[in-house]
Amino acid sequence: MEKEHNAISHPSHYCDGRKYEPKDVIRDWGLNFNLGSACKYISRAGRKGDIVEDLEKAKQFIQFEIDYINSEKRDIWASKFVDGSEQCK
């Protein structure tokens, strides 16, 4: 049975010619918002509007995730070493 394509539940820029929709891949892979958004923009690149714009959007969401991870690492480092909880014994 073929999926019904419509702009709300099955947009053609995500569905046409594909076995899986990005929303299903994102859910199956357990991606967070930033990585899921990057996946979504990569999957539709050139299928809805400007390919470069979609790839730039994907790049931006990947950068958001990198920045978040780096921030978390800094916070972990700061809490472990700067506050004195890790000292020589």
Beta strands, then each sheet from edge to edge (+ up, - down):
end
